[in-house]
């Protein structure tokens, strides 16, 4: 699957703990990456400066769904479910 043009959810919804050019401490969840351009494209796509976590996140029907809103909600939930302070075994459906 290819990225949806004009989406940028994966560059906004998740936190990134590694350095990004212009954001040396990464970014918190829900904050737009400084490298996201006006058309929601990554300015550093394919470059060595791009964080590994970004390069490893692949679009999928489950994650991207029918629109940006779905992708934002999916990634926000994933952020919560994978947060370091979350106790093991506390994943809830819903």
C-alpha angles and dihedrals in degrees: 000000000000126000117269109250112246095017111106093168092135089055093052113029104053127064117241116207097187126079120276121191103268092015105065093176095046120241138282123244114278095025118117113243113246088229093061108104128213091271091051093253124136113252091203099042109146094010126118091241091066110103115253091235089061093049091049096052106095124192115247136175090247093053101036099037120172098319149004092270091059091048092049092051093045093050093044089054091047089051090056094044093052100040113131095235094055112112116240115261095021097113109130129194120238 
